Amino acid sequence: MLTMLKDGGVCTPKGYSAAGIRAGIKASGNPDLALLKSEIPARCFSVFTLNRVKAAPVLYDKDVLEHADRISAVIVNSGNANACTGVQGYEDSAKTASLVEEALGLAPKSVLVCSTGVIGHMMPMDKMEAAIPRVVAELKSDASESFGRAILTTDLALKSFAVELHTEQGVVCIGGACKGSGMIHPNMATMLAFITTDVVLPTDFFAEFRTNIDDSFNAITVDGDTSTNDTCILLANGMSGIDYATLTLTEQGEFRRGLAWVMQDLAKCIVRDGEGATKLIELRVEKAESHKDALKMARFIGTSNLAKCAMFGEDPNWGRILSSAGSSGVNMIAEHTDLYFGEVQVLGGGRPLECDKEALHAVVRQREYVVKLVLHVGDASASAYTCDLSYDYVKINAEYTT
Amino acid sequence: MLTMLKDGGVCTPKGYSAAGIRAGIKASGNPDLALLKSEIPARCFSVFTLNRVKAAPVLYDKDVLEHADRISAVIVNSGNANACTGVQGYEDSAKTASLVEEALGLAPKSVLVCSTGVIGHMMPMDKMEAAIPRVVAELKSDASESFGRAILTTDLALKSFAVELHTEQGVVCIGGACKGSGMIHPNMATMLAFITTDVVLPTDFFAEFRTNIDDSFNAITVDGDTSTNDTCILLANGMSGIDYATLTLTEQGEFRRGLAWVMQDLAKCIVRDGEGATKLIELRVEKAESHKDALKMARFIGTSNLAKCAMFGEDPNWGRILSSAGSSGVNMIAEHTDLYFGEVQVLGGGRPLECDKEALHAVVRQREYVVKLVLHVGDASASAYTCDLSYDYVKINAEYTT
C-alpha cells in the first residue's frame, strides 16, 4: 500500500543525507548551495534538457554518466546557471565536482553538478571553494527541507514530497524535491528535480522513468520555454535491501504508481508556483488515437496564451480551447468532439450545448479544475498541467531591466 | 520599377470594385459587411487555415475551389466567425454566396465567403439577406478603404496597401487589404487577407504565392494561436491586358518582389496592431542550414513569452533569445552563434561580449528593431515578425467574461 509521508523528501529513503547552506552566490542572501549524498553509490537515471544550448553542468554530467551508472552525490547551486560560459564554465563544473569528491573522500567522477540561475555569468568559484567544506560538514539524514530550500531561485514554495510502499519484504521509499520556474530575475528558467529511492532498480528501469518524465515534468508548462539547465535525476541506492526485481507483480505496479505519484506531485507544485500563476488547470484529452497524441494536444493547449488569459479572467472560453486543439497537429474531427469544464459539458459533437451557466462559472472560479476534451477517434488519454497567464507574469518578466 | 501607391488597396488594380457597409452584425454599429468584385472572373489563388477546426466559410470556399479556379467576388462579414456552427453554418455560407451571385447576376459557385468574429454563434441570416442588396448597390471602383474598414474586428488601424510596376508593356498593379488579431471579444482570432492584381497569372504561380505566404503572413505571430478562419486570397483578373508569362525575366522578378512587398507590408501591419503590442520586432536568423530552418527558428523565438515580455520591458535579454533558439528544434551550435540587437553585437561564438550598454539600450527602446542570430552552420536566412507581450495583451484577453 502506498502512503504519502508528511514532511518527506529526498532524505526519506534509507541511506541518503543532505544539506543546504548560504554560499553567497545569490545577492539576496538566501540559501544557494545544496548537497545530496547516498551512503553507498546509487544507480543513477537521468534526463537532461533537449535545448541545443546546454549549460556547462549538463554537459559535464552527461560526460560523467557516459562512463558511470552509479553516483554518490549531487551538488546543486542556485543563483548562477553556469550557461553560455564556454570552456571555463565546463572546467568550473568539473572543479566543483572534484572539490566535493575530495571533501567526501569519494572516487573521481562520482559526483554530479547542477546549476540554476542567471545565464552568461561565470561561476564565483572562490565562493564555491569556501562553501563546499561547509556544506559537506552540514550533511544530515533529516535535511530534506534544507536541501529543497537551497535549490530554489524565485520559487515561492518548497517542493518536496515522499511516499512509502509496504511490501511483503518490508518498506521501500521514494522521495523527491524540485525547483520550478520563478523567473523574476531574467535568464532564469530552470527545472531541476531530484528523486531518491532505497530500492534496488535494474538498469532497464530507465524506460519506466522516461515514461514518468513525459507524464510529469514534460506534461507541465508555465510559458513554453525550455531552459538550458533542465535536469531530472533519480537515485536508487538499494539500501532498503529490497530488490525491485523480487517484488510481486502487484508490488512492482504499486512502486511504479508511487514513483509516478511523487513525480507528478512535484510537477504540479511547479505549475501551482508558476510565475504570476493564480490557477492550476489539468488539460485532459481522452479517446485520442495514441497516448502521444493525447499528450501532444494537452500540452499544446497548455501553451496557448489566449486560453491561459481566459483562465486568468475566469472565462469558460471553449472556443479558444477548441481552436487550440485543432491547431495542435493531432488528429481530431471537430464534429465528434466533446468538451467539459469540470463536470459541465459545453460542447457535444462539436456543437455548443445549452448548459448551466451558473455551474460553469462556479467551475472556472476554482483555483484548480479540469478541462476535458473527448475526441472519439481512439482509446488513449493523457493530461497536461498548466497555469493561467496573469498580469504578474508580464510584470515579473518585463519589469526587470538589465 | 516598383512604386508604392498612396491610399492604395484592393481596388487599385484595374477592374476591381468594392464596398463596405453596416449590416448590424456587430453590436458596436461599426461597418461589418464588405464585398470585393472583379469585372471579369479572376484567377483565384488561396490558402486557408491548417486548424483542424475549420469555420463553415472555409469549408464552403474549399469546396467551391475544388471545381473552379476563377472567382468573380468575395463577400466578407466581420462580427461573427460562423465557426463551430455545424451543417447550418455551412448552409448559411452557401446561402450568402447565392444571394450575392443573384444580386450581381453571376453564375453559381463564383463567389467566395469569408467570416471573422465570435465562434459558436449562428449567422444572423435575416440581417445578411437585408444587407446584401445594399452592399451590392454600394460597389465602387475607389472603395479600397471602405472595404478595408468593414473587414476589421477590433483592429485599431486600417491595413491596406498597393504597389504599381511599370513594364515595357504598360503598368500592372498589386493591391491588398487584411485584418489582424484584435481579440477584445473572446473567440475572435482571424487573419483574413485579400490581394488583387490586374496581371494575367498562370495557374502554376501558386508555388510563388505559397512561398510568399510563408515569408509574410506565416512569418508573423502575435500569440501563437492559429484561428479557425484564417484565409488569404489572391485574385488575378488580367485586366491590365498584360500577361505575366510575356514579361521579361527582370520584370517577372520585379512583379514577384512587388507581391512580396504587399504581402509583407500587410503582415507587418497585423503585428504592429497586435493585441496590446507596443513594438514590432524582426527576428532575423542568418547562416542557417536551410530557409525552412531559419524561418522555423525565427518564428519559434517569436512565440516565446519570456522573450516577448523582455521586449515589452525594453530589456536586451539575450539569454532568453538564445535559450529559445536552442529549443526550436533547429540545428545550431551554441559555441558558433552570434547575436545582435540592431547593430550592437552582444554574443560572439556563443559567449557574451563586452558591448556598449548605452547603445544597446537605445536599440531596445525603439518601437521597431531587429534581433539577428547568425548560426554559422549554412547559408540560408529568414525573418519572422513579432510584437511584445504587454499588460494590455492579458487585459484584452482576460477581462471579458462570457
Interface residues (C-beta under 8 A of the other chain):
Chain A: T49 L50 N51 R52 V53 K54 A83 C84 T85 G86 V118 I119 G120 M183 P186 N187 A189 D223 G224 D225 T226 S227 T228 T303 S304 N305 L306 C309 A310 F312 G313 E314 D315 P316 N317 W318 G319 R320 L322 S323 S324 A325 G326 S327 V330 N331 M332 I333 A334 E335 L347 G350 R351 P352 L389 S390 Y391 Y393 V394 K395 I396 N397 A398 E399 Y400 T401 T402
Chain B: T49 L50 N51 R52 V53 K54 A83 C84 T85 G86 V118 I119 G120 M183 P186 N187 A189 D223 G224 D225 T226 S227 T228 T303 S304 N305 L306 C309 A310 F312 G313 E314 D315 P316 N317 W318 G319 R320 L322 S323 S324 A325 G326 S327 V330 N331 M332 I333 A334 E335 L347 G350 R351 P352 L389 S390 Y391 Y393 V394 K395 I396 N397 A398 E399 Y400 T401 T402
